[in-house]
């Protein structure tokens, strides 16, 4: 499983979903716009950090080469949180490659 920018914006993880008061259409749109801006600010921050350091850039490009099915913003977010990761795949992709996932393991959120 991998962290998806769409899930971050939509509040797709169970931990993030909490009962909220009913919002008007305009309030909801403003809230979602703010969430998108925060996520993209984090993507920009990670990109700046990677591109300012040659070693980080090399590490990110190596990581990106192994995760070619993922989108670049998602990879920047994952690499920023876990620079030691080598490969990111969905559960289904690991199964297709005849790899097992440890019982109780959770995806990146």
The first five atom37 places (N, CA, C, CB, O) and aatype in JSON, in Angstrom:
{
  "aatype": [20, 20, 20, 20, 20, 20, 20, 20, 20, 20, 20, 20, 20, 20, 20, 20, 20, 20, 20, 20, 20, 20, 20, 20, 20, 20, 20, 20, 20, 20, 20, 20, 20, 20, 20, 20, 20, 20, 20, 20, 20, 20, 20, 20, 20, 20, 20, 20, 20, 20, 20, 20, 20, 20, 20, 20, 20, 20, 20, 20, 20, 20, 20, 20, 20, 20, 20, 20, 20, 20, 20, 20, 20, 20, 20, 20, 20, 20, 20, 20, 20, 20, 20, 20, 20, 20, 20, 20, 20, 20, 20, 20, 20, 20, 20, 20, 20, 20, 20, 20, 20, 20, 20, 20, 20, 20, 20, 20, 20],
  "atom_mask": [
    [1, 1, 1, 1, 1],
    [1, 1, 1, 1, 1],
    [1, 1, 1, 1, 1],
    [1, 1, 1, 1, 1],
    [1, 1, 1, 1, 1],
    [1, 1, 1, 1, 1],
    [1, 1, 1, 1, 1],
    [1, 1, 1, 1, 1],
    [1, 1, 1, 1, 1],
    [1, 1, 1, 1, 1],
    [1, 1, 1, 1, 1],
    [1, 1, 1, 1, 1],
    [1, 1, 1, 1, 1],
    [1, 1, 1, 1, 1],
    [1, 1, 1, 1, 1],
    [1, 1, 1, 1, 1],
    [1, 1, 1, 1, 1],
    [1, 1, 1, 1, 1],
    [1, 1, 1, 1, 1],
    [1, 1, 1, 1, 1],
    [1, 1, 1, 1, 1],
    [1, 1, 1, 1, 1],
    [1, 1, 1, 1, 1],
    [1, 1, 1, 1, 1],
    [1, 1, 1, 1, 1],
    [1, 1, 1, 1, 1],
    [1, 1, 1, 1, 1],
    [1, 1, 1, 1, 1],
    [1, 1, 1, 1, 1],
    [1, 1, 1, 1, 1],
    [1, 1, 1, 1, 1],
    [1, 1, 1, 1, 1],
    [1, 1, 1, 1, 1],
    [1, 1, 1, 1, 1],
    [1, 1, 1, 1, 1],
    [1, 1, 1, 1, 1],
    [1, 1, 1, 1, 1],
    [1, 1, 1, 1, 1],
    [1, 1, 1, 1, 1],
    [1, 1, 1, 1, 1],
    [1, 1, 1, 1, 1],
    [1, 1, 1, 1, 1],
    [1, 1, 1, 1, 1],
    [1, 1, 1, 1, 1],
    [1, 1, 1, 1, 1],
    [1, 1, 1, 1, 1],
    [1, 1, 1, 1, 1],
    [1, 1, 1, 1, 1],
    [1, 1, 1, 1, 1],
    [1, 1, 1, 1, 1],
    [1, 1, 1, 1, 1],
    [1, 1, 1, 1, 1],
    [1, 1, 1, 1, 1],
    [1, 1, 1, 1, 1],
    [1, 1, 1, 1, 1],
    [1, 1, 1, 1, 1],
    [1, 1, 1, 1, 1],
    [1, 1, 1, 1, 1],
    [1, 1, 1, 1, 1],
    [1, 1, 1, 1, 1],
    [1, 1, 1, 1, 1],
    [1, 1, 1, 1, 1],
    [1, 1, 1, 1, 1],
    [1, 1, 1, 1, 1],
    [1, 1, 1, 1, 1],
    [1, 1, 1, 1, 1],
    [1, 1, 1, 1, 1],
    [1, 1, 1, 1, 1],
    [1, 1, 1, 1, 1],
    [1, 1, 1, 1, 1],
    [1, 1, 1, 1, 1],
    [1, 1, 1, 1, 1],
    [1, 1, 1, 1, 1],
    [1, 1, 1, 1, 1],
    [1, 1, 1, 1, 1],
    [1, 1, 1, 1, 1],
    [1, 1, 1, 1, 1],
    [1, 1, 1, 1, 1],
    [1, 1, 1, 1, 1],
    [1, 1, 1, 1, 1],
    [1, 1, 1, 1, 1],
    [1, 1, 1, 1, 1],
    [1, 1, 1, 1, 1],
    [1, 1, 1, 1, 1],
    [1, 1, 1, 1, 1],
    [1, 1, 1, 1, 1],
    [1, 1, 1, 1, 1],
    [1, 1, 1, 1, 1],
    [1, 1, 1, 1, 1],
    [1, 1, 1, 1, 1],
    [1, 1, 1, 1, 1],
    [1, 1, 1, 1, 1],
    [1, 1, 1, 1, 1],
    [1, 1, 1, 1, 1],
    [1, 1, 1, 1, 1],
    [1, 1, 1, 1, 1],
    [1, 1, 1, 1, 1],
    [1, 1, 1, 1, 1],
    [1, 1, 1, 1, 1],
    [1, 1, 1, 1, 1],
    [1, 1, 1, 1, 1],
    [1, 1, 1, 1, 1],
    [1, 1, 1, 1, 1],
    [1, 1, 1, 1, 1],
    [1, 1, 1, 1, 1],
    [1, 1, 1, 1, 1],
    [1, 1, 1, 1, 1],
    [1, 1, 1, 1, 1],
    [1, 1, 1, 1, 1]
  ],
  "atom_positions": [
    [[0.85, -1.18, 0.0], [0.0, 0.0, 0.0], [0.88, 1.24, 0.0], [-0.96, 0.0, 1.22], [1.98, 1.21, 0.56]],
    [[0.45, 2.28, -0.59], [1.23, 3.5, -0.66], [0.39, 4.7, -0.3], [1.83, 3.66, -2.03], [-0.84, 4.67, -0.38]],
    [[1.06, 5.73, 0.09], [0.39, 6.98, 0.43], [0.0, 7.66, -0.87], [1.29, 7.9, 1.32], [0.82, 7.78, -1.78]],
    [[-1.21, 8.1, -0.96], [-1.69, 8.74, -2.18], [-2.1, 10.16, -1.86], [-2.86, 7.95, -2.79], [-2.78, 10.42, -0.87]],
    [[-1.68, 11.07, -2.7], [-2.01, 12.47, -2.54], [-3.52, 12.66, -2.48], [-1.41, 13.3, -3.68], [-4.02, 13.49, -1.72]],
    [[-4.24, 11.9, -3.29], [-5.7, 12.0, -3.3], [-6.28, 11.62, -1.95], [-6.28, 11.1, -4.39], [-7.19, 12.28, -1.46]],
    [[-5.75, 10.54, -1.34], [-6.23, 10.13, -0.02], [-5.95, 11.2, 1.03], [-5.58, 8.82, 0.4], [-6.78, 11.44, 1.9]],
    [[-4.78, 11.83, 0.93], [-4.45, 12.88, 1.91], [-5.43, 14.04, 1.8], [-3.02, 13.37, 1.7], [-5.87, 14.59, 2.81]],
    [[-5.76, 14.41, 0.58], [-6.66, 15.54, 0.37], [-8.08, 15.2, 0.8], [-6.64, 15.98, -1.09], [-8.77, 16.01, 1.41]],
    [[-8.52, 13.99, 0.46], [-9.91, 13.62, 0.74], [-10.1, 13.09, 2.15], [-10.37, 12.59, -0.25], [-11.23, 12.8, 2.56]],
    [[-9.02, 12.95, 2.91], [-9.14, 12.41, 4.27], [-9.45, 10.93, 4.22], [-10.24, 13.14, 5.05], [-10.24, 10.44, 5.02]],
    [[-8.84, 10.21, 3.28], [-9.16, 8.82, 3.01], [-8.74, 7.81, 4.05], [-8.58, 8.45, 1.76], [-9.23, 6.69, 4.02]],
    [[-7.86, 8.14, 4.97], [-7.45, 7.16, 5.96], [-8.42, 7.17, 7.13], [-6.02, 7.43, 6.43], [-8.98, 8.21, 7.49]],
    [[-8.6, 6.01, 7.71], [-9.55, 5.88, 8.82], [-9.18, 6.79, 9.98], [-9.62, 4.44, 9.29], [-10.06, 7.35, 10.64]],
    [[-7.88, 6.93, 10.25], [-7.43, 7.72, 11.38], [-7.82, 9.18, 11.23], [-5.94, 7.6, 11.55], [-8.04, 9.87, 12.23]],
    [[-7.9, 9.66, 9.99], [-8.16, 11.07, 9.76], [-9.65, 11.39, 9.79], [-7.58, 11.49, 8.43], [-10.03, 12.55, 9.98]],
    [[-10.49, 10.4, 9.62], [-11.92, 10.66, 9.55], [-12.51, 10.76, 10.96], [-12.63, 9.56, 8.74], [-12.48, 9.8, 11.73]],
    [[-13.03, 11.92, 11.26], [-13.69, 12.15, 12.54], [-15.03, 12.8, 12.26], [-12.81, 13.03, 13.49], [-15.17, 13.52, 11.28]],
    [[-16.01, 12.55, 13.11], [-17.3, 13.19, 12.88], [-17.15, 14.71, 12.9], [-18.33, 12.74, 13.95], [-16.5, 15.27, 13.79]],
    [[-17.74, 15.36, 11.93], [-17.65, 16.81, 11.85], [-19.05, 17.4, 11.77], [-16.82, 17.23, 10.63], [-20.03, 16.73, 11.47]],
    [[-19.09, 18.69, 12.07], [-20.35, 19.39, 11.93], [-20.65, 19.52, 10.44], [-20.31, 20.79, 12.62], [-19.75, 19.53, 9.61]],
    [[-21.91, 19.61, 10.13], [-22.32, 19.77, 8.74], [-21.86, 21.15, 8.25], [-23.86, 19.61, 8.58], [-22.11, 22.17, 8.89]],
    [[-21.18, 21.16, 7.11], [-20.68, 22.39, 6.54], [-21.53, 22.8, 5.35], [-19.21, 22.24, 6.13], [-22.12, 21.97, 4.67]],
    [[-21.58, 24.09, 5.13], [-22.25, 24.56, 3.91], [-21.37, 24.19, 2.73], [-22.53, 26.11, 3.96], [-20.2, 23.85, 2.9]],
    [[-21.92, 24.27, 1.55], [-21.18, 23.95, 0.35], [-19.93, 24.83, 0.23], [-22.07, 24.12, -0.89], [-18.86, 24.35, -0.14]],
    [[-20.08, 26.1, 0.54], [-18.96, 27.04, 0.45], [-17.9, 26.75, 1.51], [-19.47, 28.48, 0.6], [-16.71, 26.81, 1.22]],
    [[-18.33, 26.42, 2.74], [-17.38, 26.1, 3.81], [-16.6, 24.83, 3.48], [-18.12, 25.94, 5.14], [-15.39, 24.75, 3.69]],
    [[-17.32, 23.84, 2.95], [-16.68, 22.59, 2.58], [-15.65, 22.82, 1.47], [-17.73, 21.55, 2.12], [-14.54, 22.3, 1.54]],
    [[-16.01, 23.6, 0.47], [-15.1, 23.9, -0.63], [-13.86, 24.63, -0.11], [-15.81, 24.75, -1.71], [-12.74, 24.34, -0.53]],
    [[-14.06, 25.58, 0.79], [-12.94, 26.33, 1.36], [-12.03, 25.41, 2.18], [-13.45, 27.48, 2.24], [-10.8, 25.52, 2.12]],
    [[-12.63, 24.5, 2.94], [-11.86, 23.56, 3.76], [-11.01, 22.66, 2.86], [-12.8, 22.71, 4.64], [-9.83, 22.46, 3.13]],
    [[-11.61, 22.12, 1.81], [-10.88, 21.24, 0.9], [-9.78, 22.0, 0.15], [-11.84, 20.61, -0.1], [-8.7, 21.46, -0.09]],
    [[-10.06, 23.24, -0.2], [-9.04, 24.06, -0.86], [-7.85, 24.26, 0.07], [-9.63, 25.43, -1.28], [-6.7, 24.18, -0.36]],
    [[-8.11, 24.53, 1.34], [-7.05, 24.7, 2.33], [-6.23, 23.41, 2.47], [-7.64, 25.11, 3.7], [-5.0, 23.47, 2.54]],
    [[-6.9, 22.27, 2.51], [-6.2, 20.99, 2.61], [-5.3, 20.77, 1.4], [-7.21, 19.84, 2.74], [-4.16, 20.33, 1.55]],
    [[-5.82, 21.06, 0.2], [-5.01, 20.91, -1.01], [-3.78, 21.81, -0.96], [-5.84, 21.23, -2.26], [-2.68, 21.38, -1.32]],
    [[-3.97, 23.04, -0.53], [-2.85, 23.97, -0.45], [-1.79, 23.48, 0.54], [-3.34, 25.36, -0.03], [-0.59, 23.62, 0.28]],
    [[-2.22, 22.91, 1.66], [-1.27, 22.39, 2.65], [-0.48, 21.21, 2.09], [-2.01, 21.97, 3.92], [0.73, 21.12, 2.29]],
    [[-1.16, 20.31, 1.39], [-0.48, 19.16, 0.81], [0.52, 19.61, -0.25], [-1.5, 18.17, 0.2], [1.66, 19.14, -0.27]],
    [[0.1, 20.51, -1.12], [1.01, 20.98, -2.17], [2.17, 21.78, -1.58], [0.26, 21.83, -3.19], [3.27, 21.75, -2.14]],
    [[1.96, 22.48, -0.48], [3.06, 23.18, 0.18], [4.08, 22.16, 0.69], [2.53, 24.05, 1.36], [5.29, 22.4, 0.6]],
    [[3.6, 21.05, 1.22], [4.5, 19.99, 1.68], [5.26, 19.37, 0.5], [3.72, 18.9, 2.43], [6.46, 19.11, 0.61]],
    [[4.58, 19.14, -0.61], [5.25, 18.62, -1.81], [6.34, 19.59, -2.26], [4.22, 18.39, -2.96], [7.46, 19.17, -2.55]],
    [[6.02, 20.88, -2.31], [7.01, 21.89, -2.71], [8.21, 21.9, -1.76], [6.36, 23.28, -2.75], [9.35, 22.0, -2.2]],
    [[7.93, 21.81, -0.47], [9.0, 21.8, 0.52], [9.92, 20.59, 0.32], [8.41, 21.79, 1.94], [11.14, 20.72, 0.37]],
    [[9.32, 19.43, 0.11], [10.12, 18.22, -0.12], [10.94, 18.34, -1.4], [9.21, 16.98, -0.2], [12.11, 17.95, -1.43]],
    [[10.34, 18.89, -2.45], [11.06, 19.05, -3.72], [12.26, 19.98, -3.54], [10.11, 19.6, -4.81], [13.34, 19.7, -4.04]],
    [[12.06, 21.08, -2.84], [13.16, 22.02, -2.61], [14.29, 21.35, -1.83], [12.66, 23.26, -1.86], [15.47, 21.54, -2.14]],
    [[13.92, 20.59, -0.82], [14.93, 19.89, -0.02], [15.72, 18.9, -0.84], [14.28, 19.19, 1.14], [16.94, 18.79, -0.69]],
    [[15.05, 18.17, -1.71], [15.71, 17.17, -2.55], [16.63, 17.84, -3.56], [14.67, 16.29, -3.27], [17.76, 17.39, -3.77]],
    [[16.16, 18.9, -4.19], [16.93, 19.51, -5.27], [18.06, 20.42, -4.79], [16.01, 20.29, -6.15], [18.86, 20.87, -5.61]],
    [[18.14, 20.7, -3.51], [19.21, 21.54, -2.98], [20.43, 20.74, -2.53], [18.7, 22.36, -1.83], [21.48, 21.31, -2.24]],
    [[20.3, 19.44, -2.48], [21.38, 18.58, -1.98], [21.62, 17.47, -3.0], [21.03, 17.99, -0.57], [20.72, 16.68, -3.3]],
    [[22.84, 17.4, -3.52], [23.17, 16.41, -4.55], [22.95, 14.98, -4.1], [24.59, 16.58, -4.96], [22.46, 14.16, -4.88]],
    [[23.32, 14.67, -2.86], [23.13, 13.3, -2.35], [21.65, 12.96, -2.22], [23.83, 13.13, -1.0], [21.23, 11.85, -2.56]],
    [[20.87, 13.91, -1.72], [19.42, 13.68, -1.6], [18.81, 13.5, -2.98], [18.73, 14.85, -0.86], [17.94, 12.65, -3.18]],
    [[19.26, 14.3, -3.94], [18.73, 14.18, -5.31], [19.05, 12.82, -5.89], [19.31, 15.29, -6.2], [18.19, 12.18, -6.48]],
    [[20.29, 12.36, -5.72], [20.66, 11.04, -6.21], [19.81, 9.96, -5.54], [22.16, 10.77, -5.97], [19.32, 9.05, -6.2]],
    [[19.66, 10.06, -4.22], [18.84, 9.09, -3.5], [17.4, 9.09, -3.98], [18.88, 9.36, -2.01], [16.79, 8.04, -4.16]],
    [[16.85, 10.29, -4.19], [15.47, 10.38, -4.66], [15.33, 9.81, -6.06], [14.98, 11.83, -4.63], [14.36, 9.1, -6.34]],
    [[16.27, 10.12, -6.95], [16.18, 9.6, -8.31], [16.31, 8.08, -8.34], [17.27, 10.22, -9.19], [15.63, 7.42, -9.13]],
    [[17.17, 7.52, -7.49], [17.26, 6.06, -7.38], [15.94, 5.48, -6.89], [18.41, 5.65, -6.43], [15.44, 4.49, -7.42]],
    [[15.37, 6.11, -5.87], [14.08, 5.69, -5.32], [13.0, 5.79, -6.39], [13.7, 6.55, -4.09], [12.19, 4.87, -6.55]],
    [[12.98, 6.9, -7.11], [11.98, 7.14, -8.14], [12.08, 6.09, -9.27], [12.14, 8.55, -8.72], [11.07, 5.66, -9.81]],
    [[13.31, 5.7, -9.61], [13.51, 4.7, -10.66], [12.9, 3.36, -10.29], [14.99, 4.54, -10.95], [12.43, 2.62, -11.17]],
    [[12.9, 3.03, -9.01], [12.33, 1.76, -8.56], [10.82, 1.82, -8.39], [12.97, 1.35, -7.25], [10.16, 0.78, -8.31]],
    [[10.26, 3.0, -8.34], [8.83, 3.17, -8.08], [8.17, 3.86, -9.27], [8.6, 4.0, -6.78], [7.41, 4.82, -9.1]],
    [[8.44, 3.4, -10.46], [8.01, 4.11, -11.66], [6.51, 4.13, -11.89], [8.66, 3.51, -12.83], [6.05, 4.83, -12.8]],
    [[5.73, 3.41, -11.12], [4.28, 3.46, -11.31], [3.62, 4.51, -10.43], [3.66, 2.1, -11.01], [2.42, 4.75, -10.52]],
    [[4.4, 5.14, -9.58], [3.86, 6.14, -8.66], [4.05, 7.53, -9.24], [4.53, 6.03, -7.28], [4.95, 7.77, -10.04]],
    [[3.2, 8.44, -8.84], [3.31, 9.82, -9.28], [4.4, 10.54, -8.48], [1.96, 10.55, -9.13], [4.63, 10.25, -7.31]],
    [[5.06, 11.48, -9.15], [6.17, 12.2, -8.53], [5.79, 12.9, -7.23], [6.72, 13.21, -9.5], [6.55, 12.79, -6.26]],
    [[4.66, 13.61, -7.14], [4.33, 14.24, -5.85], [4.19, 13.21, -4.72], [3.03, 15.03, -5.97], [4.63, 13.46, -3.59]],
    [[3.59, 12.06, -5.01], [3.47, 11.02, -3.99], [4.85, 10.52, -3.57], [2.61, 9.85, -4.51], [5.11, 10.3, -2.39]],
    [[5.73, 10.33, -4.55], [7.08, 9.86, -4.24], [7.84, 10.87, -3.4], [7.84, 9.57, -5.52], [8.59, 10.49, -2.49]],
    [[7.67, 12.15, -3.69], [8.33, 13.18, -2.88], [7.86, 13.12, -1.44], [8.06, 14.57, -3.47], [8.67, 13.24, -0.52]],
    [[6.56, 12.95, -1.23], [6.02, 12.86, 0.13], [6.54, 11.62, 0.85], [4.49, 12.85, 0.1], [6.92, 11.69, 2.02]],
    [[6.55, 10.49, 0.16], [7.04, 9.25, 0.77], [8.52, 9.36, 1.09], [6.78, 8.04, -0.16], [8.95, 9.03, 2.19]],
    [[9.31, 9.83, 0.13], [10.75, 9.95, 0.32], [11.09, 10.93, 1.45], [11.43, 10.4, -0.98], [12.04, 10.72, 2.2]],
    [[10.3, 11.99, 1.57], [10.52, 12.94, 2.65], [10.3, 12.34, 4.02], [9.62, 14.14, 2.47], [10.99, 12.7, 4.98]],
    [[9.35, 11.42, 4.13], [9.05, 10.78, 5.41], [9.93, 9.56, 5.66], [7.6, 10.38, 5.46], [10.25, 9.24, 6.81]],
    [[10.32, 8.87, 4.59], [11.06, 7.6, 4.71], [12.17, 7.53, 3.67], [10.1, 6.4, 4.57], [12.06, 6.75, 2.72]],
    [[13.23, 8.31, 3.82], [14.29, 8.29, 2.81], [15.02, 6.94, 2.72], [15.29, 9.38, 3.1], [15.76, 6.7, 1.76]],
    [[14.82, 6.08, 3.71], [15.45, 4.76, 3.7], [14.67, 3.74, 2.87], [15.6, 4.26, 5.11], [15.19, 2.66, 2.61]],
    [[13.45, 4.05, 2.45], [12.67, 3.12, 1.64], [13.35, 2.95, 0.29], [11.22, 3.63, 1.47], [13.9, 3.89, -0.28]],
    [[13.3, 1.73, -0.22], [13.89, 1.45, -1.52], [12.83, 1.26, -2.6], [14.76, 0.2, -1.44], [13.02, 1.7, -3.74]],
    [[11.72, 0.62, -2.25], [10.67, 0.32, -3.22], [9.32, 0.5, -2.56], [10.83, -1.11, -3.8], [9.13, 0.12, -1.4]],
    [[8.38, 1.07, -3.29], [7.01, 1.22, -2.8], [6.09, 0.56, -3.82], [6.63, 2.74, -2.58], [6.14, 0.86, -5.01]],
    [[5.27, -0.34, -3.34], [4.32, -1.04, -4.2], [2.98, -1.16, -3.47], [4.86, -2.45, -4.61], [2.93, -1.09, -2.24]],
    [[1.93, -1.34, -4.23], [0.63, -1.64, -3.63], [0.64, -3.1, -3.19], [-0.54, -1.35, -4.64], [1.48, -3.89, -3.64]],
    [[-0.29, -3.45, -2.33], [-0.4, -4.84, -1.87], [-0.57, -5.77, -3.07], [-1.57, -5.0, -0.88], [0.05, -6.83, -3.13]],
    [[-1.42, -5.37, -4.0], [-1.69, -6.2, -5.18], [-0.42, -6.38, -6.02], [-2.79, -5.56, -6.04], [-0.16, -7.47, -6.53]],
    [[0.36, -5.32, -6.14], [1.59, -5.41, -6.94], [2.6, -6.34, -6.28], [2.21, -4.01, -7.12], [3.28, -7.1, -6.96]],
    [[2.7, -6.29, -4.94], [3.6, -7.22, -4.25], [3.15, -8.65, -4.51], [3.64, -6.93, -2.73], [3.99, -9.53, -4.74]],
    [[1.85, -8.9, -4.49], [1.34, -10.26, -4.75], [1.67, -10.7, -6.16], [-0.17, -10.32, -4.52], [2.06, -11.85, -6.38]],
    [[1.51, -9.8, -7.13], [1.84, -10.13, -8.52], [3.31, -10.53, -8.67], [1.53, -8.94, -9.45], [3.65, -11.35, -9.52]],
    [[4.15, -9.95, -7.85], [5.58, -10.25, -7.89], [5.95, -11.42, -6.98], [6.39, -9.02, -7.5], [7.12, -11.68, -6.73]],
    [[4.92, -12.12, -6.48], [5.09, -13.29, -5.62], [5.88, -12.96, -4.36], [5.79, -14.41, -6.38], [6.71, -13.74, -3.9]],
    [[5.59, -11.8, -3.8], [6.18, -11.37, -2.54], [5.09, -11.41, -1.48], [6.81, -9.95, -2.65], [3.92, -11.24, -1.79]],
    [[5.48, -11.65, -0.24], [4.5, -11.67, 0.83], [4.63, -10.41, 1.68], [4.66, -12.94, 1.7], [5.7, -9.8, 1.75]],
    [[3.54, -10.06, 2.3], [3.5, -8.92, 3.21], [3.24, -9.48, 4.59], [2.39, -7.87, 2.79], [2.37, -10.33, 4.77]],
    [[4.01, -9.02, 5.58], [3.86, -9.53, 6.93], [2.45, -9.28, 7.46], [4.9, -8.89, 7.87], [1.86, -8.23, 7.2]],
    [[1.93, -10.26, 8.2], [0.62, -10.12, 8.82], [0.67, -8.93, 9.77], [0.21, -11.42, 9.56], [1.6, -8.79, 10.56]],
    [[-0.33, -8.08, 9.69], [-0.4, -6.92, 10.57], [0.29, -5.68, 10.02], [0.19, -7.26, 11.88], [0.17, -4.6, 10.6]],
    [[1.0, -5.82, 8.91], [1.66, -4.66, 8.31], [0.61, -3.72, 7.74], [2.66, -5.09, 7.19], [-0.43, -4.14, 7.24]],
    [[0.9, -2.43, 7.83], [0.0, -1.42, 7.31], [0.71, -0.61, 6.24], [-0.51, -0.49, 8.44], [1.93, -0.5, 6.23]],
    [[-0.07, -0.06, 5.35], [0.49, 0.79, 4.31], [0.92, 2.13, 4.88], [-0.51, 1.0, 3.19], [0.67, 2.44, 6.04]],
    [[1.56, 2.9, 4.05], [2.0, 4.24, 4.44], [0.8, 5.15, 4.46], [3.1, 4.79, 3.48], [-0.01, 5.14, 3.53]],
    [[0.67, 5.94, 5.51], [-0.42, 6.91, 5.57], [0.11, 8.27, 5.87], [-1.46, 6.51, 6.62], [-0.66, 9.23, 5.96]]
  ]
}
